[in-house]
Amino acid sequence: MNPTPTPVINFQEIIQKAFPNYPKGESKIDITKPGLTLGEIISTLIPYIYVIAGLVLFVMLLMGGFSYLTSAGDPEKMKAAQGKITHAVIGFLIIFLAYWLAQLLETIFGIRIF
């Protein structure tokens, strides 16, 4: 009697089908090469920074919402919870606008920033 094989999920294949231009497992920049510039390192880390910023936004919104729900009508606690939510959204907007501005400058001046 042969046991039923366990299904294997190939995330790389799923990502490749969803995003055809996504690199296939290789890094954009070889971090071991000599003469690596700070700009190349930042350009490599930017996508991860945006994912982390999105996760931080989500967690801060959850924390602010939970604080707001558990404030029990206390005006000071409600104000603090609203401040958490406001600061989370403002921080994310700053990161988003910085990326958008960099993309706009790339397009206008024809230079490569990222």
N, C-alpha and C positions, 0 to 999 in steps of 0.2 A: 504494500500500500504506500503510494507516494503522497507526502503531505502537499497540500495546496500551496503553490508558491505565493510568497508575500509580494503584493504589488509594490513596485519601486517608482517613486516620483522623481523625475529628472527636472529639477528646477531650471537648469541651464537651457533645456529644450523648451520649456514653457516661456521663459524670458525671451528666447530667440524668436519664437513664433509671435509673441505679443509685440516685441520691439525688434524688427529686423535689422536695424542699424546698431544695436547694442553690441559692444565688443565681445567676442567669443572667448571669454576666460583670460585673455591677456590684458596686462596693464598697459595703459597708454604710454607711460614713461617708465623706463628702467631706472629704478632708484639706486642701482649699484654703479651706474656709469659716472665717471669723474666729470666735474664741471657742471653738475646739476644746479640750476638757478633756483632762487626762492620762488620766482614766478611759476616755474614748472611744477614745483612741489605744491603750491597753492592751487594751481589749475587742476592737479590730480585730486586734491582733497575737496574741492568745491562741491561736487555732487554729494559727497558724504556729509558735508557740513549742512547742506540744505535738508537732507533727510533727518539729521539730528535736530535741526531747528524746527522742523515740522513735528517731530516727536515731543520736543520740549513744549511747543505751543499746545499740543494736545493734552499733555500732562498738566500744564498750568491751567488750561481751561477746565479740566476735570477737577483740579484742586480748588479753583475759584468757585466753580459751580457747587461743589460739595460744601465748601465753607459758607456759601450763600444759603444753601438749603438747611444747614445746621445752625444758622445764626439765631434762630428762634425769635426773630423780630427785633433783635438788638441792633440799633442803628449803627453803632461802631463796628460790629462784626460784619454787618451788611456792606458798609462802606469799604472795609478792608477787603472783602471778597470781590467787590466790584473793582477795586484797585488792582487786584491780582489779574483779573480778566482783562482789564484795560491795558495793563503793562505787558501782558503776554501778546496781545494783538498788536500793540505799538512796536514791540521788539521784532515781531515777525514781519511787520510792514517795513521796518527799516532794512532788514535783511533782503526782503523781496525787492524793494526799491533800489538798493545798492546793486543787486544783480541786474535788474532791468536797465539801470543807468549804464552799467558796464556794457551790456549788449547794445544799447543805443549808441554809445561812443564808438564801439567796434564798427557799427554800420555806417555812422556818419563819417568818421575819419579813416576808415579802412585799415585800422590797426587790429592786431590780435591781442586781446587782453587775457582771455582764458583759453 
